[in-house]
Structures are given as structure tokens and as C-alpha cells.
Amino acid sequence: MASPSWLEAVKERARRALDKPAAYGPDVDISVFRDGGPADEASVASVAEAVGVSPKAQAFYIQADNAYFRYLSRIPGVEVYRIEEFVDAHRDLARDYLWRLVPPDYDKFTAVAALRGVGGYVIRVKSGVKVESPILACLSIVRGGLQAPHNVVIVEEGAEAVVYTGCVIAPEAVGLHVGISEFYVMRNAKLKFIMVHSWNKAAHVRPRTGVYVEEGGEYVEYYANVASVKTLQTSPRIILKDGAKAHATSVVLGRGDAVIDIGTAAVLDGEGAGAELVTRAIATGSSSVTMRAVVEAYKPARGHVECSGLLMSDRARVVTIPQLSAFNNDAVLTHEASIGKLAEDEIYYLMAKGLTYEEAVSLLVRGFVTTDIHKYLPEQARRYVESLERQIVEKAL
């Protein structure tokens, strides 16, 4: 195992933060969520397939609750571990990469993950290795309770990888998911990361994510929430060094009485760094969606924020909170924000062209959720994102 003093220091910091509320989003009583029980393999397979993850992939990680784990890599230069195995096998690396970007005492949710978390993946792509096949991961709650995996992705110098992660819950389960994710994109490396959430109306979700992109690196992220959820709050933080680039897109669907608070923060800490943060939210029913976007520039760099909300119900609510901070007079930061409903004249125009009302609305919603992220993705990833967009449109209507 890694140094007991190091691990104990992490746990001690976490213990002191068990009552520390999150900065944003509704509070959740963590104590009512126990560790989930064992899950049968057939149930796990069907849940994983729902988010496009199959054990037939060249490299994959599948976890159900805190009791079922299956993972391997058939790709030379790509290693996939369960996090406990990684800590045992690579003591020094574990200390260098775990709990560096996401502090264990950030809030009560990181604290419970540090103290009670089980599993999570470590994906390591060796220097210079360029992986065309996507590396797949599925984290599922089948029997309910707390699931708090810790995920780490390390893309070493000059390497390139695409990672898909699907997080999903069984229809009848009541659960709290606290996923800790730390991504390291080394010098001149590239990581394309696609995350899809498919929860249910009883699930509480609190991901905590940190990303570090070294000189000349590129990080592309696409996040989609494609189903109901009770509460969801997440605010990934991306640190960019000299010449590093980030393109992060989130497409979120609020249904029923869901309370969603999402946002991405980019820290431009290198000359020539650039970040583009795009969020699209669709609010239906009596859902509430808050979109936050933060860009901080400490060097000559460029950042752009775009937040757009689509109201599909008179009872729904959307809030946008862009925040730009420049600490260097050569930084250029911009933002766009808009909230509204579908324009009736556009619907009638499409109907005049022969579409039904439902077809016109569907086409306009599809246009709303489609973003420029496609141009940063390889063909297979683009097709996957297009399938997610179709799911979002179908469930929004």
C-alpha cells in the first residue's frame, strides 16, 4: 500500500469536512445512504449497455455499486486498473495523482468519498501512444445506496486517447453518486472525454472533477444528462498551462421536479492558453436548472463562455451565472447568455414547409442541443454524441 501516513492524512482532512456543506446546490443527508449490496452480472450488463459500455471493448472498466468490478485493457500502452489495485502497485504514482486536483476536504461529498468510497478506475495512457478505439467505463448503482468511486485518467506526454464514461442507476434504486475524477493531460497530449449520466427521479448526484492540462495539451469534454434526476450539482475545474486548450460542452435536461446546478471553471494559468465553455439546458415540467461558467485569466490568454437555456414549461426555471475574471491586461474574455422558449414563428415556418407541429418542435430542439463540439471529436465519438443528442430531444418532448 501507499504510505499509511499519506493515506491517513487524506482521511483526517476528510473527517474534518464531513459537515462542510457544498458551495452550490441543495443539501443532502449523506447518513441515510448505506453502501450498496452485491449485484448480479446480468443486471450489470443490461445497465452498462444502456450507456453504450460493453465488455467486448478493447479497454473497459465496469463497476456496479461497491461490489462488482470487471476491467481490462487489450490495447498496448494503455493500462486500466481498479483504483485500489493501482495504489497497491504504484505507490509513488498514487501519491502524485490522487487527491491533488480535488481536495478531500473540499466539501462533505468529497469527504465521504475519501472515507467510504470504493472502486473507481485508473486509466493510464503511456507516452506517445495514440489510441483510436475509445476506452469505455460504466459506473452503475443497481441496488441503491452510496456509490463514491475515485477515477483518475493520466495521458502521458504526446499521447492521445478518447474515454467514454457512463453513469447510470437502476429504475427502482434510490442512490447517492459522488464520483471523484482527476484528469492529467501531459505536455502535448490530448484527451477527449465523454460523460453521459442516466439517472432516475430519486437519484442525488454530486460529481467532483479536476483537470490539469500541461503545455501544449488539449482537453475536450462533452457531458450530457439524458434522463431524470432528483438533484445534480457539479462544477469541474480545468487548469490550463502555456498553449493548452480546453473545449467543454454540457447539455443538460431537467425533467419533473429536478434541481440541477452545473458549471465549469477554467483557470488560464499559461500564456496562450484558451478555453471555450458551452452549456445548453432544457428545462421541462417544474425543473430548475442553474448554469454557472467561470473563466479566470492570469496570463495572456483567451476564454469564451456560452450559456443557453430553453424553457419548455411555464413552471420551469433556468438561471445563467457567467463570471469572467482577468488578472492580466492582455487576456481576452467574452461571454454570451440567453434564455427563452421556442419561437412560434420558427415553428410555423417549418410547418409551412410541410412538417407537423411535433416534427417542427423536434427539429428546433435538436438544433438547440447541437454544438460545435463535433469538430473536436473523431468520427466514432461524433456518432456517439449524435445518439445522445437524439435521446435528449426524445425525452425533452
C-alpha positions in Angstrom: 0.0 0.0 0.0 1.0 3.6 -0.3 2.4 5.3 2.7 0.0 4.9 5.6 0.9 8.4 6.8 -0.2 9.9 3.4 -3.5 8.0 3.2 -4.2 8.8 6.8 -3.5 12.5 6.2 -6.1 12.4 3.4 -8.7 10.7 5.7 -8.0 13.1 8.5 -8.6 16.1 6.2 -11.8 14.4 5.1 -13.1 13.8 8.6 -12.8 17.4 9.4 -15.0 18.3 6.4 -17.9 15.8 6.9 -20.2 18.6 7.9 -19.0 21.1 5.4 -21.8 22.0 3.0 -21.3 22.3 -0.7 -20.9 25.8 -2.1 -23.8 25.2 -4.5 -26.9 23.0 -4.9 -29.4 21.6 -2.3 -28.1 19.8 0.7 -28.3 16.1 1.0 -28.3 14.0 4.2 -25.4 11.6 3.5 -26.0 9.5 6.6 -29.2 7.9 5.1 -27.3 6.3 2.3 -25.6 3.0 3.1 -23.2 1.0 1.0 -24.9 -0.9 -1.8 -25.1 -4.7 -1.8 -23.9 -7.1 -4.4 -25.3 -7.0 -8.0 -25.8 -9.9 -10.3 -23.8 -9.9 -13.6 -26.9 -10.0 -15.8 -28.3 -6.8 -14.2 -24.9 -5.1 -14.5 -24.6 -6.0 -18.2 -28.0 -4.6 -19.1 -27.4 -1.3 -17.2 -24.0 -0.9 -18.8 -25.4 -1.4 -22.3 -27.9 1.4 -21.6 -25.0 3.9 -21.7 -23.1 2.2 -24.5 -20.5 0.3 -22.5 -19.7 -3.3 -23.4 -17.0 -5.8 -22.1 -16.3 -6.5 -25.7 -14.4 -3.2 -25.9 -10.6 -3.2 -26.3 -10.3 -1.4 -23.0 -13.0 -1.0 -20.4 -14.0 -0.7 -16.7 -17.3 -1.7 -15.3 -18.4 -1.2 -11.7 -21.8 -1.9 -10.1 -22.5 -0.5 -6.6 -19.4 -1.2 -4.4 -19.2 -5.0 -5.1 -18.9 -5.8 -8.8 -15.8 -4.9 -10.8 -14.6 -6.0 -14.2 -11.9 -4.3 -16.2 -9.0 -5.0 -18.6 -7.1 -3.5 -21.5 -6.2 -5.2 -24.7 -4.5 -2.1 -26.1 -0.7 -1.9 -25.9 0.4 1.1 -23.9 -3.0 1.5 -22.1 -3.4 0.4 -18.5 -6.7 0.1 -16.7 -6.8 -0.5 -13.0 -9.3 -0.5 -10.2 -8.1 2.3 -8.0 -7.2 0.1 -5.0 -5.1 -2.1 -7.2 -3.3 1.0 -8.6 -2.5 2.3 -5.1 -1.1 -1.1 -4.2 1.0 -1.5 -7.4 2.2 2.1 -7.9 2.7 3.8 -4.5 4.6 6.8 -5.7 2.3 7.5 -8.6 -0.7 7.1 -6.4 0.6 9.8 -4.1 1.4 12.1 -7.1 -2.1 11.8 -8.7 -4.7 11.1 -6.1 -6.5 13.9 -4.3 -4.3 16.5 -5.9 -6.9 18.2 -8.1 -9.9 17.5 -5.9 -9.1 18.1 -2.2 -10.6 15.6 0.2 -11.9 18.4 2.4 -13.5 20.4 -0.5 -17.0 19.7 1.0 -19.0 16.9 2.7 -19.2 15.0 -0.6 -15.5 14.7 -1.2 -15.1 13.9 2.4 -17.5 10.9 2.3 -15.8 9.7 -0.9 -12.4 9.8 0.8 -13.7 7.9 3.8 -16.3 5.5 2.4 -15.5 5.4 -1.3 -14.9 2.1 -3.0 -13.6 1.5 -6.5 -13.2 3.8 -9.5 -10.9 3.4 -12.4 -7.3 4.5 -13.2 -6.6 4.8 -16.9 -3.0 5.4 -17.9 -2.0 6.0 -21.5 1.7 5.8 -21.9 3.9 8.4 -23.6 3.5 8.7 -27.3 0.6 6.2 -27.5 -2.2 7.3 -29.7 -5.4 5.3 -29.1 -8.1 5.3 -31.8 -10.5 2.9 -30.0 -12.5 4.5 -27.2 -11.7 3.4 -23.7 -15.1 2.7 -22.0 -16.2 2.9 -18.4 -19.5 2.3 -16.7 -20.3 3.2 -13.0 -23.7 2.0 -12.0 -26.0 1.9 -9.0 -28.1 -1.3 -9.2 -29.2 -1.9 -5.6 -29.1 1.7 -4.3 -27.2 3.4 -1.5 -23.9 5.3 -1.7 -21.5 5.0 -4.6 -18.4 7.1 -4.4 -15.8 5.9 -6.9 -12.5 7.7 -7.5 -11.4 8.0 -11.1 -8.0 9.0 -12.5 -7.0 9.4 -16.1 -3.3 10.0 -17.0 -2.5 10.8 -20.6 1.3 11.0 -20.7 3.4 13.2 -22.9 2.4 13.2 -26.6 -0.2 10.5 -26.1 -3.8 10.7 -27.3 -7.0 9.0 -26.0 -10.8 9.0 -26.1 -12.6 8.0 -22.9 -16.3 7.4 -22.6 -17.8 7.1 -19.1 -21.5 6.3 -18.5 -23.0 6.7 -15.0 -26.4 5.0 -14.6 -28.9 3.8 -12.0 -31.5 1.0 -12.0 -35.1 2.4 -12.3 -36.1 1.4 -8.8 -33.0 2.2 -6.9 -32.5 5.2 -4.6 -28.9 6.3 -4.5 -26.3 9.0 -4.0 -23.5 9.1 -6.5 -20.3 11.0 -5.6 -17.8 10.5 -8.4 -14.3 11.9 -7.8 -12.4 12.5 -11.1 -8.9 13.7 -11.6 -7.6 14.0 -15.2 -4.0 14.8 -16.1 -3.2 15.7 -19.7 0.6 15.9 -20.0 2.7 18.0 -22.4 1.4 17.9 -26.0 -1.1 15.2 -25.1 -4.8 15.1 -26.0 -7.8 13.7 -24.1 -11.3 13.6 -25.4 -13.7 12.8 -22.6 -17.4 12.0 -23.0 -19.6 11.6 -19.9 -23.2 10.6 -20.0 -25.5 10.5 -17.0 -28.7 8.4 -17.0 -30.2 8.6 -13.5 -33.8 8.3 -12.1 -36.1 10.7 -10.3 -34.8 9.5 -6.9 -31.1 9.9 -7.5 -28.8 12.5 -5.9 -25.6 13.2 -7.9 -22.6 15.1 -6.8 -19.6 14.6 -9.1 -16.3 16.5 -8.2 -13.8 16.9 -11.1 -10.4 18.5 -11.5 -8.4 18.6 -14.8 -4.8 19.7 -15.3 -3.6 20.3 -18.9 0.2 20.8 -19.3 1.9 22.9 -22.0 0.5 22.3 -25.5 -2.1 19.8 -24.3 -5.7 19.7 -25.3 -8.7 18.6 -23.3 -12.1 18.2 -25.0 -15.1 17.3 -22.8 -18.7 16.5 -23.7 -21.2 16.0 -20.8 -24.8 15.0 -21.2 -27.6 14.4 -18.7 -30.1 12.3 -20.7 -32.7 11.3 -18.0 -34.5 12.3 -14.8 -32.6 13.1 -11.6 -33.7 14.4 -8.2 -30.7 16.7 -7.6 -27.5 17.2 -9.5 -24.6 19.6 -8.7 -21.2 19.6 -10.3 -18.6 22.2 -11.2 -15.5 20.8 -12.9 -12.3 22.9 -12.7 -9.8 22.9 -15.6 -6.3 24.3 -15.1 -4.5 25.2 -18.4 -0.8 25.9 -18.8 1.1 27.5 -21.7 -0.6 26.9 -25.0 -3.0 24.4 -23.5 -6.6 24.4 -24.9 -9.9 23.2 -23.5 -13.3 22.8 -25.1 -16.0 21.8 -22.7 -19.7 21.4 -23.6 -22.5 20.4 -21.3 -26.0 19.5 -22.5 -28.5 19.1 -19.6 -32.1 18.0 -19.5 -34.2 19.0 -16.5 -37.4 16.9 -16.0 -40.1 16.7 -13.4 -39.1 18.5 -10.2 -35.3 18.1 -10.8 -32.9 20.6 -9.2 -29.8 20.9 -11.3 -26.8 23.2 -10.7 -23.9 22.7 -13.1 -20.9 24.8 -14.2 -17.4 24.6 -15.4 -14.5 26.7 -14.3 -11.4 27.3 -16.5 -8.2 28.7 -15.0 -6.0 30.2 -17.7 -2.6 29.9 -16.0 -0.4 29.8 -19.1 0.5 32.2 -21.9 -1.6 31.4 -25.0 -4.0 29.2 -23.1 -7.5 29.1 -24.4 -10.9 27.8 -23.1 -14.3 27.5 -24.6 -17.1 26.6 -22.2 -20.6 25.9 -23.6 -23.7 24.9 -21.7 -27.1 24.1 -23.1 -30.0 23.4 -20.7 -33.5 22.3 -21.5 -36.0 22.7 -18.6 -39.3 20.9 -18.7 -42.0 20.2 -16.0 -41.2 22.1 -12.8 -37.5 21.6 -13.0 -34.9 24.2 -12.1 -31.5 24.4 -13.9 -28.7 26.8 -12.9 -25.8 27.2 -15.3 -22.5 28.6 -13.9 -19.4 29.3 -16.0 -16.2 30.8 -14.6 -13.1 31.8 -16.5 -10.1 33.2 -14.7 -7.1 34.5 -16.7 -3.7 35.0 -15.1 -1.7 35.2 -18.3 -2.2 36.5 -21.8 -4.9 34.0 -22.8 -8.4 33.8 -24.3 -11.6 32.4 -22.9 -15.2 32.3 -24.1 -18.4 31.3 -22.2 -21.8 30.5 -23.8 -24.8 29.6 -21.7 -28.2 29.0 -23.3 -31.4 27.9 -21.7 -34.6 26.6 -23.3 -37.8 26.7 -21.3 -40.3 24.0 -22.3 -42.8 24.7 -19.5 -44.3 27.7 -17.7 -43.3 26.1 -14.4 -39.7 25.5 -15.3 -36.8 27.8 -14.3 -33.4 28.5 -15.8 -30.7 30.7 -14.4 -27.3 31.6 -16.0 -24.4 32.9 -14.0 -21.3 33.7 -16.1 -18.2 35.0 -14.3 -15.1 36.4 -16.1 -12.1 37.5 -14.2 -8.9 38.9 -15.8 -5.7 39.4 -13.9 -3.6 40.2 -16.9 -4.3 43.1 -19.3 -3.5 41.0 -22.4 -6.3 38.5 -21.6 -9.4 38.5 -23.7 -12.5 37.0 -22.2 -16.1 37.0 -23.6 -19.4 35.6 -22.8 -22.9 35.1 -24.3 -26.0 34.1 -22.4 -29.6 33.6 -23.4 -32.8 32.1 -22.0 -36.2 31.7 -23.8 -38.7 29.4 -25.3 -39.0 28.1 -28.9 -40.0 30.9 -31.3 -43.5 30.4 -32.6 -42.7 32.0 -35.9 -39.9 29.4 -36.5 -42.4 26.6 -35.7 -45.0 28.0 -38.1 -42.3 28.5 -40.8 -41.3 24.8 -40.6 -45.0 23.7 -40.6 -45.5 25.8 -43.7 -42.7 23.7 -45.3 -44.7 20.5 -44.6 -43.6 19.5 -41.1 -46.1 18.6 -38.4 -46.1 20.7 -35.2 -44.3 17.8 -33.4 -41.7 17.5 -36.1 -41.1 21.2 -36.2 -40.5 21.3 -32.4 -38.3 18.3 -32.5 -36.2 19.8 -35.3 -35.7 23.1 -33.4 -34.9 21.3 -30.1 -32.3 19.2 -32.0 -30.8 22.4 -33.3 -30.6 23.8 -29.8 -28.7 20.9 -28.3 -26.2 20.6 -31.3 -23.0 22.5 -30.6 -19.6 23.0 -32.2 -18.1 20.2 -30.1 -18.4 17.8 -33.0 -15.5 19.4 -34.8 -13.1 18.5 -32.0 -14.1 14.8 -31.9 -13.1 11.8 -34.1 -15.8 10.2 -36.2 -16.8 7.4 -33.8 -17.1 9.9 -30.9 -19.2 12.2 -33.1 -21.7 9.4 -33.9 -21.9 8.7 -30.2 -22.6 12.3 -29.3 -25.3 12.5 -32.0 -27.0 9.5 -30.5 -27.0 11.3 -27.1 -28.5 14.4 -28.7 -31.3 12.3 -30.1 -32.0 10.8 -26.7 -32.2 14.2 -25.1 -34.6 15.5 -27.8 -36.9 12.5 -27.4 -37.0 12.8 -23.6 -37.5 16.6 -23.7 -40.6 16.1 -25.8 
